[in-house]
């Protein structure tokens, strides 16, 4: 049995969500529509700020950040207008179905990050909840998801112990590259594979492209220096992205 003070607090907290029934969007008032749209915009901005914080190290584009508050606002407007045009639950179903069509839009970024798509759906979800008038639940769900995302970001959750990279090494034509860099690869990487060999400068040089999985505690400068000591101090490039060449390796994933 709850004591009286706890019961009063429980009822006060419950009213935040019980009062959502006042937003009867079959025939909403102007204040209700404006309130829902403004809340969708505010939460969309909060989602974009969360995205900026969690991507502060790798960077982000301004256009992508501005997309999230735009989406949450537009989705809430679509939900409200569909509910106004159609009566009853049919209007709500049609509105949510129409909003689901937005998921067909493909957002591109370089390099592609699945988290970017997740943030888009996050903003769209907040727009849907605000559009149907459940503003209290919208802020509650935002706080819950934001807390989880912040905890994952601050604790570096599920970070791999290795990094997939691409190593490009230039060697002279008279140097046999078979097994030449094996010892260095074993020291600084866990997995490596020669992906491509290409001649340059009229056949006087070879470009070797390796896909490597570099250890997180490896010193990348020493890694490159050890490669340079073996290739005659020619060009060495370590790219911080996984190798992907469908022309030369169509079976690799």
MARVOKE-109888 format. One line per 3 residues: their letters; for each residue z, y, x of N, C-alpha, C. Coordinates in steps of 0.001 Angstrom, whole numbers, plus 500000, padded with zeros to 6 digits. Atoms other than C-alpha are relative to their C-alpha. Layout:
BEGIN
a	Z:Y:X:Z:Y:X:Z:Y:X | ...
end
This chain:
BEGIN
xxx	500000:498810:500850:500000:500000:500000:500000:501245:500889 | 500100:498769:499217:498969:503377:501410:501075:500976:499571 | 499030:498968:500339:501587:506106:501598:499265:501170:499353
xxx	500673:498916:500739:500892:509245:499513:499138:500894:500882 | 500777:499104:499137:499736:511385:502466:498698:499342:500440 | 501218:500699:499595:497281:508718:503641:499042:499871:498830
xxx	500857:500113:501181:495997:508275:500083:499285:501307:499721 | 500623:498689:500210:495384:512023:499746:498892:500235:501021 | 501015:499825:498955:493530:512075:503078:498784:499131:499720
xxx	501112:500895:500303:491438:509080:502015:499144:500559:498880 | 500751:499431:501117:490482:510744:498725:499232:501245:500436 | 500677:498801:499524:489647:513996:500511:498766:499647:500808
xxx	501152:500424:499202:487393:512175:502962:498924:499393:499101 | 500964:500621:500891:485768:510172:500143:499225:501000:499178 | 500690:499003:500813:484898:513318:498201:498780:500558:500704
xxx	501161:499503:499274:482525:514352:500973:498757:499223:499618 | 501128:500851:500327:480351:511434:499959:499834:499838:498497 | 500118:500086:501451:481155:511255:496250:499238:501196:499447
xxx	500656:498802:500489:479925:514802:495828:498498:499984:500204 | 501444:500066:499805:476480:513726:496962:499272:499740:498679 | 500643:500271:501285:475789:512669:493374:499552:501290:499312
xxx	500424:498738:500599:475450:516364:492530:498556:500332:500348 | 501380:499730:499607:472124:516378:494354:499065:499099:499201 | 500923:500736:500847:470072:515075:491435:498604:500559:500244
xxx	501272:499444:499562:466669:515549:493011:498863:499726:499027 | 501037:500061:501026:464783:514637:489845:499652:501417:499531 | 500205:498592:500331:465252:518314:488894:500958:500823:500841
xxx	499065:499284:499133:466876:519970:491917:499883:501503:499820 | 500028:498555:499994:467846:523604:492008:499498:500520:501330 | 500521:499404:498770:466544:526016:494592:501019:499901:501131
xxx	498969:500099:498983:469876:526027:496410:500108:498606:500586 | 499930:501373:499518:469916:522236:496630:498825:499683:500927 | 501171:500257:499168:466375:522101:498012:500154:500679:501350
xxx	499830:499264:498745:467098:524788:500595:501093:499356:500849 | 498917:500642:499256:470360:523080:501535:499552:498725:500688 | 500483:501261:499413:468665:519725:502107:499055:500269:501167
xxx	500984:499712:498949:465822:521229:504152:500685:500601:501222 | 499297:499380:498874:468154:523365:506269:500820:498962:500760 | 499232:501055:499331:470406:520385:506969:499090:499081:500803
xxx	500961:500820:499252:467362:518327:507981:499564:500698:501271 | 500392:499238:498812:466299:521099:510357:501123:500024:501030 | 498865:499949:499077:469790:521387:511852:500190:498668:500704
xxx	499823:501312:499381:470095:517654:512422:498829:499689:500920 | 501141:500198:499102:466565:517573:513867:500186:500718:501324 | 499703:499271:498758:467596:520232:516379:501062:499276:500809
xxx	498951:500755:499300:470720:518219:517214:499421:498741:500664 | 500648:501170:499404:468560:515138:517786:499217:500399:501240 | 500756:499542:498831:466319:517125:520127:500925:500374:501147
xxx	499029:499697:498947:469366:518411:522028:500558:498723:500625 | 499548:501287:499479:470608:514843:522344:498948:499388:500906 | 501098:500514:499166:467203:513818:523665:499938:500741:501333
xxx	500036:499214:498770:467244:516665:526207:501130:499603:500939 | 498862:500375:499155:470685:515627:527441:499799:498629:500625 | 500169:501354:499478:469854:511942:527798:498787:499863:500913
xxx	501178:500030:499131:466552:512768:529562:500028:501130:501030 | 499890:498868:499087:467874:515531:531815:499595:499636:501425 | 500333:500405:498641:467247:513495:534967:498502:499750:500168
xxx	501423:500321:499883:463719:512207:534311:499096:501088:499454 | 500806:498902:500512:462575:515352:532507:499415:499711:498624 | 500561:500103:501342:460904:515991:529154:499044:501168:499788
xxx	500956:498941:500319:458177:518105:527591:500506:500821:498818 | 499573:499120:501076:458787:521087:525347:499382:499599:498669 | 500677:500361:501245:456234:519930:522784:500671:498802:499340
xxx	499350:501172:500585:458004:516591:522351:501355:500373:499396 | 498700:499578:500517:461396:518259:521918:499845:500731:498671 | 500222:499266:501244:459989:520562:519237:499496:499110:498875
xxx	500521:500910:501022:458418:517602:517435:501104:499462:499115 | 498946:500661:500768:461747:516140:516339:500562:500851:498860 | 499578:499206:501167:463101:519050:514260:498877:500237:499000
xxx	501120:499861:500932:459627:519518:512801:499880:498763:499119 | 500138:501231:500781:459475:515874:511741:501114:499843:498983 | 498884:500167:500935:462944:515759:510205:499872:500958:498821
xxx	500162:499022:501084:462228:518913:508226:498855:499615:499069 | 501157:500349:500825:458789:517829:507026:500260:498749:499169 | 499696:501224:500749:460035:514377:506035:500906:500321:498820
xxx	499109:499644:501111:462836:515900:503960:499239:500729:498900 | 500801:499290:501003:460322:518199:502222:499156:499012:499204 | 500811:500995:500693:458056:515232:501416:500860:499209:499012
xxx	499103:500755:500879:460989:513268:499977:500340:500819:498755 | 499596:499159:501129:462109:516184:497798:498835:500231:499038 | 501140:499698:500867:458635:517040:496501:499549:498764:499225
xxx	500378:501220:500711:457830:513419:495627:500999:499685:498901 | 499002:500226:501038:461114:513152:493751:499833:500977:498840 | 500232:499010:501058:460269:516323:491827:498788:499621:499162
xxx	501239:500304:500705:456748:515186:490930:500094:498722:499186 | 499860:501266:500722:457797:511666:489840:501435:499861:499527 | 498670:500114:500593:460731:510908:487576:500661:498691:500411
xxx	499206:501211:499825:463516:508441:488219:499851:499364:501365 | 500022:500740:498737:463679:505761:490880:498587:499826:500528 | 501377:500135:499542:459895:505526:490996:499638:501109:500971
xxx	500269:498894:499097:459754:508931:492604:500632:499788:501364 | 499329:500263:498736:462284:507946:495242:499277:498924:500781 | 500722:501080:499321:460413:504738:496025:498685:500494:500577
xxx	501271:499471:499513:457101:506556:496316:500206:500922:501186 | 499734:499072:498902:458647:509190:498576:500289:499256:501292 | 499654:500762:498795:460135:506657:500990:498791:499230:500508
xxx	501205:500713:499579:456902:504650:500997:499032:500934:500715 | 500882:499043:499364:454902:507765:501828:500525:500389:501381 | 499416:499674:498703:457325:508624:504614:499783:498873:500993
xxx	500243:501128:499113:456883:505123:506013:498609:500030:500607 | 501354:499888:499440:453211:505924:506501:499979:500836:501266 | 499931:499200:498779:454276:508431:509158:500170:499120:501236
xxx	499770:500885:498859:455218:505457:511342:498688:499522:500608 | 501289:500387:499450:451508:504797:511790:499527:500967:501077 | 500367:499020:498983:451294:507913:513946:500476:499490:501353
xxx	499668:500502:498675:451216:506943:517588:500231:501171:500942 | 499667:498928:499085:453010:509302:519923:499813:499492:501417 | 500312:500403:498640:451794:509161:523507:500776:500886:500973
xxx	499360:499278:498923:453666:510165:526618:499689:499291:501285 | 500342:500582:498713:453115:509567:530306:501172:500178:500954 | 500289:501373:500408:454608:507296:531337:500662:499665:498661
xxx	499468:500366:501302:455342:505588:528033:501436:499526:500100 | 498597:500381:500025:459001:505166:527174:500345:499595:498573 | 499639:500414:501364:460166:503123:524158:501072:500874:499382
xxx	498962:499136:500554:463121:505482:523802:499398:501205:499283 | 500639:498872:500665:460719:508282:522873:499645:499656:498555 | 500317:500441:501365:459523:506301:519854:501270:499877:499170
xxx	498732:500153:500721:463140:505534:518930:500528:501363:499547 | 499541:498671:500393:463999:509244:518915:499154:500570:498863 | 500842:499565:501118:461021:509937:516652:500483:499386:498695
xxx	499495:500653:501214:462280:507364:514146:501396:500509:499644 | 498672:499427:500249:465789:508790:514549:499859:501300:499201 | 500208:498739:500715:464556:512243:513483:499451:499772:498599
xxx	500561:500284:501320:462521:510765:510630:501060:499443:499055 | 498930:500563:500829:465517:508788:509368:500941:501086:499507 | 499137:498896:500421:467663:511903:509332:499309:500842:498928
xxx	500732:499256:501023:464930:513688:507370:500013:499295:498654 | 499970:500764:501256:464843:510883:504784:501362:500129:499328 | 498658:499936:500585:468623:510914:504287:500282:501390:499440
xxx	499798:498647:500514:468701:514693:503951:499116:500260:498787 | 500909:499777:501110:465713:514605:501608:500500:499446:498688 | 499462:500571:501237:467487:512395:499110:501360:500591:499656
xxx	498810:499245:500366:470519:514697:499221:501301:499507:500565 | 498752:500538:499461:473073:512612:501116:500305:500674:501339 | 499803:499203:498791:473962:515332:503597:501215:499531:500790
xxx	498808:500497:499309:477426:513986:504386:499705:498748:500796 | 500375:501221:499290:476022:510579:505270:499065:500302:501176 | 500921:499651:498919:473290:512225:507359:500755:500433:501245
xxx	499215:499554:498844:475812:513990:509588:500861:498871:500558 | 499187:501122:499528:478008:510889:509739:499168:499040:500827 | 500863:500915:499256:475123:508651:510813:499528:500625:501310
xxx	500407:499342:498754:473975:511239:513343:501113:499914:501040 | 498881:500047:499059:477423:511422:514925:500201:498591:500545 | 499818:501383:499564:477648:507632:515046:498940:499591:501013
xxx	501092:500376:499092:474229:507098:516629:500053:500824:501277 | 499927:499146:498816:474675:510068:518967:501097:499532:500944 | 498911:500495:499150:477998:508697:520208:499583:498738:500750
xxx	500452:501234:499351:476406:505319:520921:498994:500313:501106 | 501012:499657:499001:473425:506853:522742:500617:500704:501203 | 499335:499320:498892:475675:509120:524807:500783:499014:500858
xxx	499246:501004:499239:477873:506173:525764:499071:499151:500860 | 500974:500768:499218:474821:504160:526848:499483:500806:501185 | 500559:499163:498939:473482:507090:528854:501012:500271:501106
xxx	498986:499657:499004:476741:508012:530590:500456:498793:500799 | 499593:501218:499287:477578:504412:531488:498827:499304:500666 | 501204:500608:499420:473993:503663:532575:499871:498544:499551
xxx	499981:501349:500576:474049:500669:530245:498671:499283:500197 | 501163:500884:499857:471622:497797:530971:499031:500459:501084 | 500884:499579:498912:470244:499489:534092:499704:498808:500907
xxx	500343:501140:499147:468347:496921:536197:500485:500215:501428 | 499571:499929:498606:469468:496114:539715:498821:500179:500948 | 501197:499796:499195:465901:496464:540941:499089:500996:499303
xxx	500946:499042:500535:463048:498934:540450:498580:499500:500252 | 501405:500394:499859:459428:497984:539795:499201:501189:500509 | 500769:498931:499374:457201:500068:542066:498662:499463:500491
xxx	501293:500348:499423:453737:500086:543589:499946:500532:501427 | 500081:499651:498587:453262:500113:547358:498551:499928:500448 | 501361:499939:499486:449961:501196:548892:500059:500213:501512
xxx	499952:499967:498537:449466:500525:552609:498574:500025:500543 | 501287:499930:499315:446500:501506:554772:500128:499370:501385 | 499979:500678:498696:445734:499285:557795:498616:500078:500627
xxx	501323:500044:499356:442930:499221:560382:499303:498682:499717 | 500787:501169:500367:440122:496725:559863:500275:498800:500895 | 499787:501106:499076:441062:494641:562930:501400:499405:499908
xxx	498638:500496:500149:444626:493985:561696:500046:498963:498883 | 499885:501066:500990:445295:490693:559890:501237:500252:499143 | 498885:499633:500872:447436:491579:556882:500718:498797:499394
xxx	499364:501180:500581:448263:487977:555851:501356:499746:500662 | 498649:500229:499494:452040:487647:556253:500533:501095:500893 | 499596:498947:499075:452221:490888:558248:501278:500705:499549
xxx	498865:499230:500503:454763:492593:555999:501058:499131:499321 | 499086:500891:500713:456679:489535:554775:501465:500267:500331 | 498608:499775:499612:459860:490204:556770:500542:501307:499429
xxx	499565:498719:500561:459999:493809:555659:500199:499892:498490 | 499878:500175:501442:459411:492813:552044:501265:499236:499632 | 498794:500773:500273:462204:490252:552164:501271:500830:500180
xxx	498838:499174:499725:464583:492886:553506:500254:501035:498906 | 499833:498868:500916:463953:495635:550964:499640:499681:498551 | 500423:500320:501366:462532:493872:547873:500469:498607:499612
xxx	499692:501338:500505:463310:490903:545685:498734:499235:499631 | 501275:500608:500366:459743:490251:544521:498891:500913:500498 | 501181:499223:499624:456419:491364:545973:498764:499132:499835
xxx	501255:500714:500193:452811:490456:545371:498835:500904:500363 | 501204:499252:499641:449519:491594:546882:499059:499997:498806 | 500800:499882:501209:447480:492897:543958:498540:500348:500270
xxx	501365:499535:499793:444414:494478:545494:499767:500305:501474 | 500441:499657:498647:442540:494812:548786:498677:500735:499874 | 501196:499169:500127:439942:497536:549184:499684:500635:501347
xxx	500424:499353:498764:437925:498814:552128:499735:501481:499754 | 500241:498560:500081:437703:502550:552821:499426:500489:501320 | 500578:499372:498806:436069:504900:555314:498933:499108:500631
xxx	501132:500817:499541:432926:502761:555574:500450:498692:500661 | 499541:501291:499508:434920:499596:556196:500899:500054:501220 | 499134:499896:498824:437038:500931:559054:501475:499840:499663
xxx	498615:500128:500443:440247:500794:557009:500066:499115:498766 | 499720:500778:501201:441784:498529:554358:501159:500656:499256 | 498910:499558:500868:443901:499688:551430:500582:498781:499309
xxx	499303:501112:500634:446474:497090:550367:500926:500562:498932 | 499150:499565:501109:448182:497517:546997:500907:498839:499610 | 498992:501010:500338:451414:495575:546374:500777:500466:498766
xxx	498984:499747:501015:453535:495352:543269:501308:499464:500554 | 498736:500359:499363:457109:495313:544534:501148:500299:499046 | 498761:499768:500737:460573:495134:543021:501060:500339:501031
xxx	499146:499503:498930:462713:497261:545310:501465:499898:499594 | 498565:500064:500250:466452:496664:545583:500552:501408:499810 | 499462:498675:500300:468495:499532:544175:500780:500583:501175
xxx	499237:499501:498854:470624:499758:547327:499139:500143:501252 | 500891:499917:498848:467574:499776:549616:499716:501458:500345 | 500365:498671:499522:466838:502842:551742:498471:500090:500016
xxx	501455:499939:500133:463310:503771:550705:499340:500627:501224 | 500588:499404:498796:462724:505930:553784:499881:498965:501121 | 500060:501040:498969:463605:503070:556127:498963:498944:499637
xxx	501014:500938:500460:461424:500801:554012:498609:500479:500412 | 501303:499455:499633:458436:503095:554535:499831:500060:501520 | 500083:499931:498536:459264:503590:558238:499697:498634:500607
xxx	500261:501350:499483:459307:499827:558812:498558:499580:499719 | 501406:500288:500292:455920:499531:557103:499092:500753:500971 | 500809:499185:499093:454525:502347:559274:499995:499427:501422
xxx	499941:500593:498663:455699:500562:562409:499059:498811:500136 | 500883:501171:499966:453472:497620:561440:498545:500335:499719 | 501385:499700:500379:450362:499360:560104:499367:501073:500886
xxx	500575:499013:499092:449752:501676:563066:500232:501427:499576 | 499628:498650:500446:451449:504684:561458:498927:500637:499113 | 500967:499480:500966:448701:505010:558847:500713:500279:498678
xxx	499423:499564:501271:449227:506111:555254:500762:498874:499305 | 499194:500899:500824:451974:504444:553205:500440:500793:498772 | 499643:499324:501249:452505:505383:549542:500843:499067:499150
xxx	499120:500759:500887:455391:504181:547381:500065:500732:498672 | 500083:499373:501322:454750:504963:543718:501117:499453:499124 | 498831:500399:500776:457701:504901:541340:499640:499460:498624
xxx	500399:500621:501251:455810:503071:538609:499486:498604:500291 | 500473:501370:499859:454935:499468:538045:498482:499972:500088 | 501448:500109:499817:451468:498463:539194:499342:499461:498743
xxx	500737:500431:501192:448968:498123:536355:498523:500266:500240 | 501437:499861:499752:445292:497480:537068:499291:498872:499247 | 500613:501020:500837:443520:495613:534275:498647:499557:500529
xxx	501318:500365:499466:440226:495635:536169:500125:498881:501024 | 499875:500950:498912:441475:493699:539141:500974:498866:499689 | 499041:501046:500332:444252:491696:537476:500184:499972:498492
xxx	499981:499986:501471:443540:491054:533820:501072:499098:499425 | 498991:500916:500510:446154:488297:533520:501404:500511:500194 | 498667:499494:499734:449067:490313:534820:500494:500822:498816
x	499383:499262:501109:451429:491757:532248:501007:500998:500565
end
